[in-house]
């Protein structure tokens, strides 16, 4: 990024891809960022690079892939921050982004309720055989029968992963009269009357419904193979609204065909279509006791508005104040208004001696530092200096130039506050 280029909020270029909620645009506008382009869908590589050119901030969802080649392309040279307007960040090469001084923000909790409600809906639909009976009715068949249909009340819900979504499913399931057990690799305080069990195997053996709520990690890949599915109670139900690679779908399809399981509901898949125009293929297609939904767990108007507001707010806080709280690939520093200061941000590779060199530079210039903040991750260091504008303004350009020459420096930024503590962005 060219040092010395000065930007006001109105000049910061922001591009939002994939039909991100208008709520995000509204939040940007309210904060004074008016140069916002909202695109209705994902775009091809060439269009992506064209839109990236000159952009300081971009927003994406799950289909836009920001791999190493894209992030290192000259078109991304001005990129300051990325917002993933969703839970996952697998579509971004987080390491490459960090080593180019680009924090990546997401919304890990804004669609929690939406996913939890869908899981409860799936549970009821499966246990009442709504989908097979609905399809029969569409074929003009009248299958009025109680055979194989059950109330959820009194049944046991087994939740794998008791995080934000899993715990919300727990609350809703109990409200429906279900008994809840859960398994998590960490000891978690239960909500309500839920009970933690000591192993996945125990949970699978005792649960009438098993709902998966785990992240995509090497440990959770293929967590549910034929072996684990075979441990489930005969006639039990499996729900996957977490990540597509958690369940071996071929094994699940076999269990459904053999009627070892009573049904399944799947919202995420190992391989998903790149767009709504592409065909969907899965071994589960055509199995009437399986509910298939196209990754819509968080796709409600309420969730998308919440996600839009949350991620836009994080991008604004970083651009305006340098705050990195909520970044998934960056040291977290919580920064707010700082009236009467010039704020210097120094992003560097985490190596010994950098902070000493920064302090030597500041000390040699004999300026008044009103605040200094340091946070590091394994690979990245982030130093923030708040300099008294009344006495150090004429020296800041020289200091910043010296900071940019410190070995290991990735990027520097300069923010100048007004009387209200808001900042003019200077790159």
TORKOL-4160 file (C-alpha; in steps of 0.2 Angstrom, whole numbers, padded with zeros to 4 digits, m for minus):
427
<pt num="1" X="0000" Y="0000" Z="0000"/>
<pt num="2" X="0007" Y="0017" Z="m0005"/>
<pt num="3" X="0013" Y="0026" Z="0011"/>
<pt num="4" X="0007" Y="0044" Z="0011"/>
<pt num="5" X="m0010" Y="0041" Z="0002"/>
<pt num="6" X="m0023" Y="0050" Z="0012"/>
<pt num="7" X="m0041" Y="0044" Z="0013"/>
<pt num="8" X="m0057" Y="0050" Z="0021"/>
<pt num="9" X="m0071" Y="0039" Z="0025"/>
<pt num="10" X="m0081" Y="0044" Z="0010"/>
<pt num="11" X="m0066" Y="0039" Z="m0001"/>
<pt num="12" X="m0063" Y="0022" Z="0006"/>
<pt num="13" X="m0069" Y="0009" Z="m0007"/>
<pt num="14" X="m0079" Y="m0005" Z="0000"/>
<pt num="15" X="m0086" Y="m0020" Z="m0011"/>
<pt num="16" X="m0098" Y="m0032" Z="m0004"/>
<pt num="17" X="m0101" Y="m0048" Z="m0014"/>
<pt num="18" X="m0114" Y="m0062" Z="m0014"/>
<pt num="19" X="m0130" Y="m0052" Z="m0009"/>
<pt num="20" X="m0124" Y="m0047" Z="0008"/>
<pt num="21" X="m0138" Y="m0039" Z="0018"/>
<pt num="22" X="m0143" Y="m0021" Z="0015"/>
<pt num="23" X="m0141" Y="m0019" Z="0034"/>
<pt num="24" X="m0122" Y="m0019" Z="0031"/>
<pt num="25" X="m0123" Y="m0005" Z="0019"/>
<pt num="26" X="m0134" Y="0005" Z="0031"/>
<pt num="27" X="m0121" Y="0003" Z="0045"/>
<pt num="28" X="m0107" Y="0009" Z="0033"/>
<pt num="29" X="m0117" Y="0024" Z="0028"/>
<pt num="30" X="m0122" Y="0028" Z="0046"/>
<pt num="31" X="m0103" Y="0028" Z="0050"/>
<pt num="32" X="m0099" Y="0040" Z="0036"/>
<pt num="33" X="m0092" Y="0026" Z="0023"/>
<pt num="34" X="m0103" Y="0030" Z="0008"/>
<pt num="35" X="m0092" Y="0022" Z="m0006"/>
<pt num="36" X="m0100" Y="0005" Z="m0005"/>
<pt num="37" X="m0104" Y="m0006" Z="m0019"/>
<pt num="38" X="m0116" Y="m0021" Z="m0016"/>
<pt num="39" X="m0115" Y="m0035" Z="m0029"/>
<pt num="40" X="m0130" Y="m0048" Z="m0029"/>
<pt num="41" X="m0120" Y="m0064" Z="m0031"/>
<pt num="42" X="m0103" Y="m0072" Z="m0032"/>
<pt num="43" X="m0092" Y="m0067" Z="m0047"/>
<pt num="44" X="m0079" Y="m0076" Z="m0058"/>
<pt num="45" X="m0061" Y="m0073" Z="m0055"/>
<pt num="46" X="m0058" Y="m0059" Z="m0067"/>
<pt num="47" X="m0073" Y="m0049" Z="m0061"/>
<pt num="48" X="m0067" Y="m0052" Z="m0043"/>
<pt num="49" X="m0050" Y="m0045" Z="m0047"/>
<pt num="50" X="m0058" Y="m0031" Z="m0056"/>
<pt num="51" X="m0068" Y="m0026" Z="m0041"/>
<pt num="52" X="m0054" Y="m0029" Z="m0029"/>
<pt num="53" X="m0043" Y="m0016" Z="m0038"/>
<pt num="54" X="m0042" Y="m0001" Z="m0027"/>
<pt num="55" X="m0053" Y="m0008" Z="m0014"/>
<pt num="56" X="m0048" Y="m0006" Z="0005"/>
<pt num="57" X="m0062" Y="m0017" Z="0012"/>
<pt num="58" X="m0072" Y="m0031" Z="0005"/>
<pt num="59" X="m0086" Y="m0042" Z="0011"/>
<pt num="60" X="m0089" Y="m0060" Z="0005"/>
<pt num="61" X="m0099" Y="m0075" Z="0010"/>
<pt num="62" X="m0095" Y="m0093" Z="0007"/>
<pt num="63" X="m0094" Y="m0094" Z="m0012"/>
<pt num="64" X="m0080" Y="m0081" Z="m0015"/>
<pt num="65" X="m0063" Y="m0089" Z="m0013"/>
<pt num="66" X="m0049" Y="m0078" Z="m0007"/>
<pt num="67" X="m0035" Y="m0090" Z="m0010"/>
<pt num="68" X="m0016" Y="m0086" Z="m0009"/>
<pt num="69" X="m0016" Y="m0081" Z="m0028"/>
<pt num="70" X="m0030" Y="m0069" Z="m0026"/>
<pt num="71" X="m0023" Y="m0060" Z="m0010"/>
<pt num="72" X="m0006" Y="m0059" Z="m0017"/>
<pt num="73" X="m0012" Y="m0052" Z="m0034"/>
<pt num="74" X="m0008" Y="m0033" Z="m0037"/>
<pt num="75" X="m0026" Y="m0030" Z="m0038"/>
<pt num="76" X="m0027" Y="m0033" Z="m0019"/>
<pt num="77" X="m0013" Y="m0022" Z="m0015"/>
<pt num="78" X="m0024" Y="m0009" Z="m0006"/>
<pt num="79" X="m0034" Y="m0022" Z="0003"/>
<pt num="80" X="m0035" Y="m0017" Z="0021"/>
<pt num="81" X="m0047" Y="m0029" Z="0029"/>
<pt num="82" X="m0059" Y="m0043" Z="0024"/>
<pt num="83" X="m0076" Y="m0047" Z="0031"/>
<pt num="84" X="m0084" Y="m0064" Z="0030"/>
<pt num="85" X="m0102" Y="m0061" Z="0032"/>
<pt num="86" X="m0105" Y="m0079" Z="0038"/>
<pt num="87" X="m0098" Y="m0091" Z="0052"/>
<pt num="88" X="m0085" Y="m0100" Z="0042"/>
<pt num="89" X="m0068" Y="m0092" Z="0035"/>
<pt num="90" X="m0062" Y="m0108" Z="0026"/>
<pt num="91" X="m0064" Y="m0098" Z="0010"/>
<pt num="92" X="m0050" Y="m0086" Z="0014"/>
<pt num="93" X="m0032" Y="m0091" Z="0016"/>
<pt num="94" X="m0030" Y="m0084" Z="0033"/>
<pt num="95" X="m0011" Y="m0086" Z="0034"/>
<pt num="96" X="m0008" Y="m0076" Z="0018"/>
<pt num="97" X="m0020" Y="m0063" Z="0023"/>
<pt num="98" X="m0011" Y="m0060" Z="0040"/>
<pt num="99" X="0006" Y="m0060" Z="0032"/>
<pt num="100" X="0000" Y="m0046" Z="0021"/>
<pt num="101" X="m0007" Y="m0036" Z="0036"/>
<pt num="102" X="m0025" Y="m0040" Z="0032"/>
<pt num="103" X="m0036" Y="m0045" Z="0046"/>
<pt num="104" X="m0051" Y="m0056" Z="0043"/>
<pt num="105" X="m0067" Y="m0054" Z="0052"/>
<pt num="106" X="m0083" Y="m0065" Z="0053"/>
<pt num="107" X="m0099" Y="m0067" Z="0063"/>
<pt num="108" X="m0098" Y="m0083" Z="0073"/>
<pt num="109" X="m0114" Y="m0080" Z="0083"/>
<pt num="110" X="m0126" Y="m0070" Z="0073"/>
<pt num="111" X="m0136" Y="m0084" Z="0065"/>
<pt num="112" X="m0135" Y="m0095" Z="0081"/>
<pt num="113" X="m0154" Y="m0094" Z="0083"/>
<pt num="114" X="m0158" Y="m0098" Z="0065"/>
<pt num="115" X="m0148" Y="m0114" Z="0065"/>
<pt num="116" X="m0155" Y="m0120" Z="0081"/>
<pt num="117" X="m0173" Y="m0117" Z="0076"/>
<pt num="118" X="m0170" Y="m0127" Z="0059"/>
<pt num="119" X="m0163" Y="m0141" Z="0070"/>
<pt num="120" X="m0179" Y="m0142" Z="0080"/>
<pt num="121" X="m0189" Y="m0141" Z="0065"/>
<pt num="122" X="m0180" Y="m0155" Z="0057"/>
<pt num="123" X="m0182" Y="m0165" Z="0073"/>
<pt num="124" X="m0201" Y="m0163" Z="0073"/>
<pt num="125" X="m0202" Y="m0166" Z="0054"/>
<pt num="126" X="m0192" Y="m0182" Z="0055"/>
<pt num="127" X="m0201" Y="m0190" Z="0070"/>
<pt num="128" X="m0218" Y="m0186" Z="0062"/>
<pt num="129" X="m0213" Y="m0192" Z="0045"/>
<pt num="130" X="m0219" Y="m0176" Z="0037"/>
<pt num="131" X="m0208" Y="m0176" Z="0022"/>
<pt num="132" X="m0213" Y="m0194" Z="0016"/>
<pt num="133" X="m0231" Y="m0191" Z="0019"/>
<pt num="134" X="m0230" Y="m0174" Z="0011"/>
<pt num="135" X="m0222" Y="m0182" Z="m0005"/>
<pt num="136" X="m0236" Y="m0196" Z="m0005"/>
<pt num="137" X="m0249" Y="m0183" Z="m0004"/>
<pt num="138" X="m0242" Y="m0174" Z="m0018"/>
<pt num="139" X="m0243" Y="m0190" Z="m0028"/>
<pt num="140" X="m0262" Y="m0191" Z="m0022"/>
<pt num="141" X="m0258" Y="m0204" Z="m0010"/>
<pt num="142" X="m0267" Y="m0203" Z="0007"/>
<pt num="143" X="m0256" Y="m0211" Z="0020"/>
<pt num="144" X="m0265" Y="m0207" Z="0037"/>
<pt num="145" X="m0257" Y="m0218" Z="0050"/>
<pt num="146" X="m0248" Y="m0216" Z="0067"/>
<pt num="147" X="m0236" Y="m0230" Z="0062"/>
<pt num="148" X="m0218" Y="m0224" Z="0065"/>
<pt num="149" X="m0223" Y="m0207" Z="0070"/>
<pt num="150" X="m0218" Y="m0200" Z="0087"/>
<pt num="151" X="m0219" Y="m0185" Z="0098"/>
<pt num="152" X="m0202" Y="m0177" Z="0103"/>
<pt num="153" X="m0208" Y="m0174" Z="0121"/>
<pt num="154" X="m0199" Y="m0187" Z="0132"/>
<pt num="155" X="m0186" Y="m0192" Z="0119"/>
<pt num="156" X="m0168" Y="m0189" Z="0122"/>
<pt num="157" X="m0158" Y="m0176" Z="0111"/>
<pt num="158" X="m0139" Y="m0180" Z="0110"/>
<pt num="159" X="m0129" Y="m0164" Z="0105"/>
<pt num="160" X="m0112" Y="m0166" Z="0099"/>
<pt num="161" X="m0103" Y="m0149" Z="0102"/>
<pt num="162" X="m0110" Y="m0138" Z="0115"/>
<pt num="163" X="m0105" Y="m0121" Z="0109"/>
<pt num="164" X="m0116" Y="m0107" Z="0104"/>
<pt num="165" X="m0127" Y="m0116" Z="0093"/>
<pt num="166" X="m0127" Y="m0133" Z="0102"/>
<pt num="167" X="m0132" Y="m0124" Z="0118"/>
<pt num="168" X="m0146" Y="m0115" Z="0110"/>
<pt num="169" X="m0152" Y="m0131" Z="0102"/>
<pt num="170" X="m0152" Y="m0138" Z="0120"/>
<pt num="171" X="m0163" Y="m0124" Z="0127"/>
<pt num="172" X="m0176" Y="m0126" Z="0113"/>
<pt num="173" X="m0176" Y="m0145" Z="0114"/>
<pt num="174" X="m0179" Y="m0144" Z="0133"/>
<pt num="175" X="m0193" Y="m0132" Z="0130"/>
<pt num="176" X="m0201" Y="m0145" Z="0119"/>
<pt num="177" X="m0200" Y="m0158" Z="0133"/>
<pt num="178" X="m0185" Y="m0167" Z="0127"/>
<pt num="179" X="m0171" Y="m0174" Z="0138"/>
<pt num="180" X="m0154" Y="m0167" Z="0133"/>
<pt num="181" X="m0137" Y="m0175" Z="0134"/>
<pt num="182" X="m0121" Y="m0167" Z="0126"/>
<pt num="183" X="m0103" Y="m0172" Z="0122"/>
<pt num="184" X="m0090" Y="m0159" Z="0120"/>
<pt num="185" X="m0071" Y="m0160" Z="0120"/>
<pt num="186" X="m0071" Y="m0147" Z="0134"/>
<pt num="187" X="m0080" Y="m0147" Z="0150"/>
<pt num="188" X="m0095" Y="m0135" Z="0148"/>
<pt num="189" X="m0107" Y="m0129" Z="0160"/>
<pt num="190" X="m0125" Y="m0135" Z="0155"/>
<pt num="191" X="m0140" Y="m0124" Z="0152"/>
<pt num="192" X="m0156" Y="m0130" Z="0160"/>
<pt num="193" X="m0156" Y="m0149" Z="0164"/>
<pt num="194" X="m0144" Y="m0154" Z="0151"/>
<pt num="195" X="m0131" Y="m0167" Z="0156"/>
<pt num="196" X="m0113" Y="m0169" Z="0149"/>
<pt num="197" X="m0108" Y="m0187" Z="0145"/>
<pt num="198" X="m0090" Y="m0192" Z="0144"/>
<pt num="199" X="m0088" Y="m0199" Z="0127"/>
<pt num="200" X="m0096" Y="m0198" Z="0109"/>
<pt num="201" X="m0099" Y="m0217" Z="0110"/>
<pt num="202" X="m0110" Y="m0215" Z="0125"/>
<pt num="203" X="m0120" Y="m0201" Z="0118"/>
<pt num="204" X="m0123" Y="m0211" Z="0102"/>
<pt num="205" X="m0129" Y="m0226" Z="0111"/>
<pt num="206" X="m0142" Y="m0218" Z="0122"/>
<pt num="207" X="m0149" Y="m0204" Z="0111"/>
<pt num="208" X="m0165" Y="m0204" Z="0100"/>
<pt num="209" X="m0159" Y="m0189" Z="0090"/>
<pt num="210" X="m0141" Y="m0184" Z="0087"/>
<pt num="211" X="m0137" Y="m0167" Z="0082"/>
<pt num="212" X="m0120" Y="m0162" Z="0076"/>
<pt num="213" X="m0113" Y="m0144" Z="0080"/>
<pt num="214" X="m0094" Y="m0145" Z="0078"/>
<pt num="215" X="m0081" Y="m0135" Z="0068"/>
<pt num="216" X="m0072" Y="m0141" Z="0053"/>
<pt num="217" X="m0055" Y="m0147" Z="0060"/>
<pt num="218" X="m0044" Y="m0162" Z="0057"/>
<pt num="219" X="m0051" Y="m0170" Z="0072"/>
<pt num="220" X="m0069" Y="m0168" Z="0066"/>
<pt num="221" X="m0067" Y="m0174" Z="0048"/>
<pt num="222" X="m0076" Y="m0190" Z="0046"/>
<pt num="223" X="m0081" Y="m0190" Z="0064"/>
<pt num="224" X="m0097" Y="m0200" Z="0059"/>
<pt num="225" X="m0091" Y="m0215" Z="0049"/>
<pt num="226" X="m0101" Y="m0232" Z="0047"/>
<pt num="227" X="m0093" Y="m0237" Z="0064"/>
<pt num="228" X="m0100" Y="m0222" Z="0074"/>
<pt num="229" X="m0117" Y="m0223" Z="0064"/>
<pt num="230" X="m0118" Y="m0241" Z="0069"/>
<pt num="231" X="m0117" Y="m0236" Z="0087"/>
<pt num="232" X="m0133" Y="m0226" Z="0086"/>
<pt num="233" X="m0150" Y="m0233" Z="0093"/>
<pt num="234" X="m0160" Y="m0243" Z="0080"/>
<pt num="235" X="m0172" Y="m0231" Z="0073"/>
<pt num="236" X="m0163" Y="m0215" Z="0079"/>
<pt num="237" X="m0161" Y="m0199" Z="0069"/>
<pt num="238" X="m0146" Y="m0190" Z="0064"/>
<pt num="239" X="m0145" Y="m0171" Z="0060"/>
<pt num="240" X="m0130" Y="m0162" Z="0053"/>
<pt num="241" X="m0131" Y="m0144" Z="0052"/>
<pt num="242" X="m0112" Y="m0141" Z="0056"/>
<pt num="243" X="m0099" Y="m0145" Z="0042"/>
<pt num="244" X="m0101" Y="m0156" Z="0027"/>
<pt num="245" X="m0085" Y="m0167" Z="0030"/>
<pt num="246" X="m0091" Y="m0172" Z="0048"/>
<pt num="247" X="m0102" Y="m0186" Z="0041"/>
<pt num="248" X="m0097" Y="m0199" Z="0029"/>
<pt num="249" X="m0113" Y="m0198" Z="0018"/>
<pt num="250" X="m0111" Y="m0215" Z="0010"/>
<pt num="251" X="m0111" Y="m0223" Z="0027"/>
<pt num="252" X="m0126" Y="m0213" Z="0032"/>
<pt num="253" X="m0135" Y="m0217" Z="0015"/>
<pt num="254" X="m0132" Y="m0236" Z="0019"/>
<pt num="255" X="m0139" Y="m0234" Z="0036"/>
<pt num="256" X="m0155" Y="m0226" Z="0030"/>
<pt num="257" X="m0157" Y="m0239" Z="0016"/>
<pt num="258" X="m0155" Y="m0253" Z="0029"/>
<pt num="259" X="m0167" Y="m0244" Z="0041"/>
<pt num="260" X="m0154" Y="m0245" Z="0054"/>
<pt num="261" X="m0159" Y="m0226" Z="0057"/>
<pt num="262" X="m0176" Y="m0219" Z="0056"/>
<pt num="263" X="m0171" Y="m0204" Z="0046"/>
<pt num="264" X="m0158" Y="m0190" Z="0044"/>
<pt num="265" X="m0158" Y="m0172" Z="0041"/>
<pt num="266" X="m0143" Y="m0164" Z="0032"/>
<pt num="267" X="m0140" Y="m0146" Z="0028"/>
<pt num="268" X="m0121" Y="m0146" Z="0024"/>
<pt num="269" X="m0112" Y="m0158" Z="0012"/>
<pt num="270" X="m0094" Y="m0162" Z="0008"/>
<pt num="271" X="m0096" Y="m0155" Z="m0010"/>
<pt num="272" X="m0109" Y="m0141" Z="m0013"/>
<pt num="273" X="m0114" Y="m0133" Z="m0029"/>
<pt num="274" X="m0104" Y="m0117" Z="m0033"/>
<pt num="275" X="m0120" Y="m0108" Z="m0038"/>
<pt num="276" X="m0139" Y="m0111" Z="m0038"/>
<pt num="277" X="m0138" Y="m0115" Z="m0056"/>
<pt num="278" X="m0127" Y="m0130" Z="m0054"/>
<pt num="279" X="m0134" Y="m0147" Z="m0050"/>
<pt num="280" X="m0134" Y="m0155" Z="m0033"/>
<pt num="281" X="m0127" Y="m0173" Z="m0031"/>
<pt num="282" X="m0126" Y="m0184" Z="m0016"/>
<pt num="283" X="m0128" Y="m0202" Z="m0011"/>
<pt num="284" X="m0143" Y="m0196" Z="0000"/>
<pt num="285" X="m0153" Y="m0190" Z="m0015"/>
<pt num="286" X="m0169" Y="m0199" Z="m0017"/>
<pt num="287" X="m0170" Y="m0206" Z="0001"/>
<pt num="288" X="m0187" Y="m0201" Z="0007"/>
<pt num="289" X="m0183" Y="m0202" Z="0025"/>
<pt num="290" X="m0169" Y="m0190" Z="0023"/>
<pt num="291" X="m0172" Y="m0171" Z="0024"/>
<pt num="292" X="m0160" Y="m0162" Z="0012"/>
<pt num="293" X="m0159" Y="m0143" Z="0014"/>
<pt num="294" X="m0146" Y="m0132" Z="0003"/>
<pt num="295" X="m0135" Y="m0125" Z="0017"/>
<pt num="296" X="m0149" Y="m0114" Z="0024"/>
<pt num="297" X="m0146" Y="m0116" Z="0043"/>
<pt num="298" X="m0141" Y="m0097" Z="0044"/>
<pt num="299" X="m0151" Y="m0091" Z="0029"/>
<pt num="300" X="m0165" Y="m0081" Z="0038"/>
<pt num="301" X="m0168" Y="m0063" Z="0035"/>
<pt num="302" X="m0165" Y="m0060" Z="0054"/>
<pt num="303" X="m0149" Y="m0069" Z="0053"/>
<pt num="304" X="m0142" Y="m0060" Z="0038"/>
<pt num="305" X="m0147" Y="m0043" Z="0045"/>
<pt num="306" X="m0138" Y="m0047" Z="0061"/>
<pt num="307" X="m0123" Y="m0054" Z="0052"/>
<pt num="308" X="m0123" Y="m0038" Z="0041"/>
<pt num="309" X="m0123" Y="m0027" Z="0056"/>
<pt num="310" X="m0110" Y="m0037" Z="0066"/>
<pt num="311" X="m0097" Y="m0039" Z="0052"/>
<pt num="312" X="m0099" Y="m0021" Z="0045"/>
<pt num="313" X="m0096" Y="m0014" Z="0063"/>
<pt num="314" X="m0080" Y="m0024" Z="0065"/>
<pt num="315" X="m0073" Y="m0018" Z="0048"/>
<pt num="316" X="m0078" Y="0000" Z="0053"/>
<pt num="317" X="m0069" Y="m0001" Z="0070"/>
<pt num="318" X="m0054" Y="m0008" Z="0062"/>
<pt num="319" X="m0053" Y="0005" Z="0048"/>
<pt num="320" X="m0058" Y="0020" Z="0059"/>
<pt num="321" X="m0049" Y="0015" Z="0075"/>
<pt num="322" X="m0037" Y="0000" Z="0072"/>
<pt num="323" X="m0047" Y="m0011" Z="0083"/>
<pt num="324" X="m0044" Y="m0030" Z="0079"/>
<pt num="325" X="m0056" Y="m0038" Z="0091"/>
<pt num="326" X="m0065" Y="m0051" Z="0082"/>
<pt num="327" X="m0052" Y="m0055" Z="0069"/>
<pt num="328" X="m0049" Y="m0073" Z="0066"/>
<pt num="329" X="m0031" Y="m0072" Z="0060"/>
<pt num="330" X="m0024" Y="m0057" Z="0069"/>
<pt num="331" X="m0019" Y="m0052" Z="0087"/>
<pt num="332" X="m0034" Y="m0044" Z="0096"/>
<pt num="333" X="m0032" Y="m0026" Z="0102"/>
<pt num="334" X="m0048" Y="m0017" Z="0107"/>
<pt num="335" X="m0046" Y="0001" Z="0102"/>
<pt num="336" X="m0059" Y="0015" Z="0103"/>
<pt num="337" X="m0059" Y="0034" Z="0101"/>
<pt num="338" X="m0043" Y="0043" Z="0106"/>
<pt num="339" X="m0046" Y="0062" Z="0104"/>
<pt num="340" X="m0031" Y="0073" Z="0101"/>
<pt num="341" X="m0020" Y="0059" Z="0095"/>
<pt num="342" X="m0011" Y="0053" Z="0080"/>
<pt num="343" X="m0012" Y="0034" Z="0080"/>
<pt num="344" X="0001" Y="0023" Z="0072"/>
<pt num="345" X="m0002" Y="0005" Z="0068"/>
<pt num="346" X="0013" Y="m0007" Z="0066"/>
<pt num="347" X="0010" Y="m0024" Z="0059"/>
<pt num="348" X="0025" Y="m0035" Z="0059"/>
<pt num="349" X="0031" Y="m0053" Z="0059"/>
<pt num="350" X="0032" Y="m0059" Z="0077"/>
<pt num="351" X="0051" Y="m0060" Z="0080"/>
<pt num="352" X="0062" Y="m0054" Z="0094"/>
<pt num="353" X="0068" Y="m0036" Z="0095"/>
<pt num="354" X="0054" Y="m0028" Z="0085"/>
<pt num="355" X="0046" Y="m0019" Z="0100"/>
<pt num="356" X="0063" Y="m0013" Z="0106"/>
<pt num="357" X="0067" Y="m0005" Z="0089"/>
<pt num="358" X="0050" Y="0003" Z="0089"/>
<pt num="359" X="0053" Y="0010" Z="0106"/>
<pt num="360" X="0070" Y="0016" Z="0101"/>
<pt num="361" X="0063" Y="0026" Z="0086"/>
<pt num="362" X="0050" Y="0034" Z="0097"/>
<pt num="363" X="0062" Y="0038" Z="0111"/>
<pt num="364" X="0075" Y="0046" Z="0099"/>
<pt num="365" X="0062" Y="0058" Z="0093"/>
<pt num="366" X="0057" Y="0063" Z="0111"/>
<pt num="367" X="0038" Y="0063" Z="0108"/>
<pt num="368" X="0024" Y="0061" Z="0120"/>
<pt num="369" X="0016" Y="0044" Z="0119"/>
<pt num="370" X="m0001" Y="0044" Z="0127"/>
<pt num="371" X="m0004" Y="0025" Z="0124"/>
<pt num="372" X="0005" Y="0010" Z="0118"/>
<pt num="373" X="m0003" Y="m0007" Z="0115"/>
<pt num="374" X="0005" Y="m0024" Z="0109"/>
<pt num="375" X="m0003" Y="m0040" Z="0105"/>
<pt num="376" X="0005" Y="m0055" Z="0096"/>
<pt num="377" X="0000" Y="m0072" Z="0089"/>
<pt num="378" X="0012" Y="m0085" Z="0084"/>
<pt num="379" X="0017" Y="m0077" Z="0068"/>
<pt num="380" X="0010" Y="m0059" Z="0069"/>
<pt num="381" X="0014" Y="m0044" Z="0080"/>
<pt num="382" X="0003" Y="m0029" Z="0081"/>
<pt num="383" X="0009" Y="m0013" Z="0090"/>
<pt num="384" X="m0002" Y="0003" Z="0092"/>
<pt num="385" X="0005" Y="0020" Z="0097"/>
<pt num="386" X="m0006" Y="0035" Z="0102"/>
<pt num="387" X="0005" Y="0050" Z="0100"/>
<pt num="388" X="0000" Y="0067" Z="0107"/>
<pt num="389" X="m0005" Y="0077" Z="0091"/>
<pt num="390" X="m0001" Y="0094" Z="0100"/>
<pt num="391" X="0017" Y="0090" Z="0101"/>
<pt num="392" X="0021" Y="0077" Z="0089"/>
<pt num="393" X="0012" Y="0081" Z="0073"/>
<pt num="394" X="0027" Y="0087" Z="0064"/>
<pt num="395" X="0037" Y="0072" Z="0068"/>
<pt num="396" X="0025" Y="0058" Z="0064"/>
<pt num="397" X="0029" Y="0057" Z="0045"/>
<pt num="398" X="0047" Y="0054" Z="0050"/>
<pt num="399" X="0043" Y="0041" Z="0063"/>
<pt num="400" X="0031" Y="0032" Z="0052"/>
<pt num="401" X="0045" Y="0031" Z="0039"/>
<pt num="402" X="0057" Y="0024" Z="0051"/>
<pt num="403" X="0044" Y="0011" Z="0058"/>
<pt num="404" X="0041" Y="0005" Z="0040"/>
<pt num="405" X="0060" Y="0001" Z="0039"/>
<pt num="406" X="0061" Y="m0010" Z="0054"/>
<pt num="407" X="0065" Y="m0027" Z="0049"/>
<pt num="408" X="0050" Y="m0039" Z="0049"/>
<pt num="409" X="0038" Y="m0024" Z="0046"/>
<pt num="410" X="0022" Y="m0030" Z="0035"/>
<pt num="411" X="0012" Y="m0014" Z="0035"/>
<pt num="412" X="0010" Y="0003" Z="0044"/>
<pt num="413" X="m0005" Y="0013" Z="0045"/>
<pt num="414" X="m0008" Y="0031" Z="0052"/>
<pt num="415" X="m0025" Y="0037" Z="0059"/>
<pt num="416" X="m0027" Y="0056" Z="0064"/>
<pt num="417" X="m0041" Y="0059" Z="0076"/>
<pt num="418" X="m0052" Y="0074" Z="0076"/>
<pt num="419" X="m0059" Y="0083" Z="0091"/>
<pt num="420" X="m0073" Y="0070" Z="0093"/>
<pt num="421" X="m0060" Y="0056" Z="0093"/>
<pt num="422" X="m0065" Y="0050" Z="0076"/>
<pt num="423" X="m0051" Y="0046" Z="0063"/>
<pt num="424" X="m0046" Y="0052" Z="0046"/>
<pt num="425" X="m0039" Y="0036" Z="0038"/>
<pt num="426" X="m0021" Y="0039" Z="0031"/>
<pt num="427" X="m0012" Y="0025" Z="0022"/>
